[in-house]
Amino acid sequence: MSGERIDWRQLAPQRWKNGAGLTRELAVEPAGASMDDFDWRISVAEVEQDAPFSAFAGVDRCIALLDGAGMTLRSADGAAVRRLDRVGEPFRFAGEMPLVAELVDGPCEDFNVMVRRAAHEAHVTPLRQPGTLEAAPAGMLVCLSGRWKCDGSTLERGQALLWRRGMPRVSVQPQASPALALAVHLYRSPGATRDAAIPGCTRATNT
């Protein structure tokens, strides 16, 4: 199955759940789901000022810097949890964790994957070299820099391929340097049902 081509620069921005920033929704499952009842959601966020992250109980999150100097994530007591200043480096955390984004030097943009912990797992992997993406129930390839060829398509920065119903095993090839992409593999959690009780926080494998 061929992937659906997405250019997130053409998507209309929406306010964050808490109103403190902007987000562009690349994909959500089920289609048309709200912030309160999605199974998984992939988006790009614009952070223009220091702001708290929206809280998502029962959700695992993974973010990666796309553009700008980045931000420092701080806990409720002000302690630094993680500094995100390297483009394409994934960071995973529980969605209910109270975090505040403190900008390093001006606005930045980040990539965001959220999955309902009781039902799904997300693996987010940076790519810089030619390779093969393994099959998955759903997935996405996102071009962060350079150009990438995949599944008969050439992706420029700001473009992505989405496989909503079955991601095939596909080869990826950088076409221009420097090249950086993110591969997202989405899996059902073993024995999961959409209405399953939410267990303790588990994190996707850091690949």
C-alpha positions, 0 to 999 in steps of 0.5 A: 500500500502506497503512503499518503503524502502530507505537507505540514506547511499546508495544514491549518494550525490549531491552538494547543489543548491548553491554549498556550501554543499552536499545533498542526495535526498530521494524522490522528486515529480514529480519523476525526478523533478529538484531543480526548479520545484519540488512539494515536496522534502525530503533529507538529507544534510551534512554541513561541513562548515559555509555556506549560505542556498540555496534560494527557493522562494515560498517554505516552509522548515522544517529541523531537526538535525540528527547528530553532534553538530548542527548549528546556523541559522543566518539572513543576518544581523548576528542575530541568528534566531534559534540554532539547537542542539537537534536531531529530533526537527523540525524547519520550515521557508520560503525558500526565507529567507536568512539564513547562517548556522554557525556550533556549533562544527564540521560537522553536518547532517540534515533532510530536507523537502521542499514543494511548498507553493501554492500546498502542506503542510508538517507536520513533527513529532518526535516519541519516543513512540509506536503509529499510523500514520494517513493516508495522500496523501503521507508520510515518516517514518525516523529512527533516532535512535534505531529500528522501526517496521512499515508496516511489515518492521524493520527500522535501523538508516539511513533508511526510508519508503516512501509512494508516492501514499497514506500513509495508517494508520499504527502502529509504534513500537520502537524495541530498546532504545533509539528510535527516528523517524520522521513522515512526512505527505504531504498534498495538500493545499486546492484548490491548483493547481500546477501553483497557484499563490504563496501566503504569507508565511504560516507554517505547524502546529508544532506538 
